[in-house]
Amino acid sequence: MKVLVVKNAGFCFGVKRAIRIASEAARSRHGPVFTLGPLIHNPQVVRKLAKEGVVAVPSLDDMTKGTMVVRSHGLEPGVIEKARARGMEIVDATCPNVKNAQRYAARLAREGYLTAVVGEASHPEVQGILGHAGASSLVVAEERDVTCLEPREAIGVIAQTTLSQEYFSRIVSLMVEKTRELVVYNTICGWTASIQEATREVAEKAGVMVVVGGRNSANTTRLARICRRVGRPTYHIETVSELKTEWFASADSVGVTAGASTPEGLVKDVLSGLERIAEMAYDGGSH
């Protein structure tokens, strides 16, 4: 069984940066270090950071005086101000690409546009961008959110950074019909776009696809969706222990990709697991 690996899959620049910043804060700051929600969407990395002293909590109420590391997805400005008011020191690990989207959102708000953020309404990155856009903003999660929109004089559009380029383009084309003035900031991360395209190319060649990464990771889930759209049996796993031999019984090749928050070590473990499965299949076929 041949294994095809998507080049550069796994940790992106923004995730590596956030982990480095959080680890440095745990080593250098006095008092406890917290993140409001997980720093990144990978449970294994979050558990490792907790052992280093970076604790993810669900609410500001769960923080005592110390340091709050703003996670890679960013936060609403109001939440950061509340943390400061509680006496928390702030260390900002927001991904630079997300920070860029936040700046565009604030600009559109200042200039009087209705700001449409294309993405998943419940995703922390989208919530943070909305916080910068202010009251005159909305989330576009589906095409019907555009078709139901009342026409406006001026609309600005921003993308969740891990969005599919194809989907964003489709939404923008629908938005044209809803306004006389449309401003579009394509804030999709370049890494995201390249990995999605590379994943699609590998899925077209492979018999089965394995996608490695947190189940709570939007960009990892999107990679699995791309593979299924190509028509390949696709398995989204977090660790090598989830691999099942029967998935590959009739496959002569398997493709492997990983989300932006997936550490290299987890990907290597999965590749080793696939090698063992391939060896077992070869030994079984030789008797």
N, C-alpha and C positions, 0 to 999 in steps of 0.2 A: 504494500500500500504506500503510495507516494504522498508525502506531506508537503503542501504548498503554504508558505507563510507570507502574510502581508507585510511588506517591508515597513519598518518604523512604527508598527502597531505597538500600543502600550503607552506608557507615560508621555504626555505632551509637555511642552515647556512650562505652561502655567501650573500644572500639577506638581512638577518637580520643584518649581519655585515655591509653591505654597508649603510643601512638605519641609523644604529647607528652612523657610522662615519660621514655621511652627517649631521645628526641632531646636533651632537656635534660641527661640524665645523660652523654651523649656529649660535650656541650659543656663541662660544668662539672666532671666528675670527672677526677682524675688517674689515669693508667694505663688499661688496656684495659677495655672494657665488653662484657659477655657476656649472652646469654640462653640458658637451658637449653632447647633446642628453639626453634622460631620464635616470636617475640613474638606474632604473630597468624597465622592460616592464610591468608596471601596471599603467594605467592612474589615477586611484583613489589614489594610493600612491604618484604618482608624484604631483598631485594637493595638497595633504596634505603637502608634503615637501615644495611646493612653498609658502604655508601660513606660514611655519616656517622660510622661507628665503632662501631656496635652489631652485634656478631658472634654469630650463632646457632651453638651447638655442641651435639653430641649427648650429651655426658657432662661431669660435673664434672671428670673427669681432663683434659679439654681446656681447662680454665680455668687461667690464671695469676693471681697476686694482682692484684686490681683490683675491679671492681664487677659484681655479678650483678643484672640487672633481672629480677624475677619476672614472667613473661609474663602476658598477660591471662587465660589459662585457670587461673592459679594453680598452686601446687605443694604437694606433701605437706610437712607441718611438718618431718619428719625430713630431707628433702633440703635445706631451707633451713638447718637447724642444721649439717649437714655442710659446706655452703658457708661458713658463718660460721667453723667450726672450721678451715677451710683459709685463713682470713684474708681472705675476700671481704667487701666491703661490700655490703649488700643494699638495693636500691631496689624497692619493691613496686608493680607496675603491675597487680596482679590486678583484674579487673573488679569493681566494687562489688556487682553482682548475684551473681557467683560467690562473693565473700567472704561474702555473706549466706547462701548455701547451705552454705558451710563452717562457719559459726557454728551453723546449725541441726543439722548433722551432729554437731558436737562436743557440743551440748546433748543430743541424743538418746542419744549414747554415755554421757554422765554420768548420765542418768536411767535407763539400763539397757535401752533398746530395742534390738531388732535393727533396724539401719538399712538400708533398701533404697534404693539410688540407682538411679533409672530413667534409663537412658541407654546409651551405647555404651561397652562395657567398656574398650576400648583408648584412648578419648579422654582427653587430658591433664587436662581439667577434671574428668572423673569420677574419674580416679586421684587427683587432688588432694583431692576431696571425701572419697573413701574414706580418705585419710590422716588426715583430721580425725575421721572416724567410728570409727577404731580397728578392733580385731579382730572385733567383733560387727557386721559389715556385709557386704553383698553387692551385686552389680550385677544389675539386672533389665533385660536387653536385649530379651527376647522374652516373649510371654505364657506360653510353656511354662516359663519360669523361675519363674513364680508357681505354675502348676499342679503343678510338681514339688516345691514348697516344703513342708516339714513344718510343721504348725500351730505357732504360737508364742503365748505369753501376751500379748506386746506388740510391735508392729511400728511403726516410724516410716518414713515414705516421703518422699523428696526427689527433685526432678527435675533432670536436666541442664538448664541454663538455656535451651538452644536447642531443647528438645524440643517436639514437637507437642502442643498442649493436648488434642486429641482422643485421642491415644495415651495420654497420662498419665492422663486420666480413665478410660480403659478398664482400665489396669493397677490403678488405685486400686479400681475396682469389683470386680476379681478378688481383691485383697488382703483385702477385707472378710471373705471366707470362710476366711481363714487365721489369724485372730487374734480374741481377745476385746476387745483394745484397739488401735485404729488411730489414729495421729497422722499427719496429712498436712500437709506444708509445700509449698505450690505455689510453687516457686522458678523457674518459667519466666519469663524476662525479658519485660516488657511490650512492648518493641520487637519481640522475636521473634514474639510472638503477633499483634501488629498487622500486621506485614509478611507473615506467613504467610496471614492472612485476606485482606489486600489482594491478594496474589499469586493466591490462589484466585479472587477476584472477577475479576481481569484475565484469568486463564486461561480462565474461562468465556465471555469475550467474544472473545478473540483466536483467530485461526486457527492460529498457531504461537507458541511461547514460547521466548525466549532468556533463560537464567539466567547472570549474569555473576559470577564469583568463583573463588577457588582450589578446585581439585579435592580438596584435603585439608581443605576447610572443611565441617564437619558441618552448619552451618545453611544453607549454600549448597546442598549436596547435598539437604537436606531440602526446600528450595524447589523444586528440580527434580522431586523425588518427588511433591510436591503437584500440580504442573502435569501430570505424567503420569497421576496418579490421576484428574484431571478429564477426561483423554482427549485431551490436546493433544500433537502432536509437539513435543518439548522438546529443546533443545540447550544443554548446560552448557559454557560457554566461559570462558577466563581473559582473553583479549585479543581485540581486533577482528580481528586477523590470522586467527583461526579461522573467521570467518563464511564461509559458502558460499552463493553466489547460488541454487543449486538448492534449498536448503531452503525458499525462499519463492516458488517458481515458481507455485504454485496458491493462494497465500495472499493474501487481501485485507486482512489485518491481522496485526500481530505484537505480542506483549506482551513487555516487558522488565522483569526484576526483578534484584536483586543481593543478595548476602549481606552480613552485618554487617561483614565484613573487606574489602569491596571498595571501593577509593577512588573518589571521584566522577569523577576524570579518566578512569578505565577505562570507566565507564558512559557518559560523554560521547563517548568514542571509538567505542564500539559504536553509539550512537545516530547518530553521523555516518556510520558505515559502513552502517547500515541505510538512511539517507537516500540514500546513493550507489546502493545496490542498487535502491531504489524508483525513482530517477531513470532508471537504466539500463532498468528494466522498462518505464517509461513511454515512453522514447524508442524502445525496441524495438517497442512496440505501436503507435506512431504511424506507422510506415513501412509 
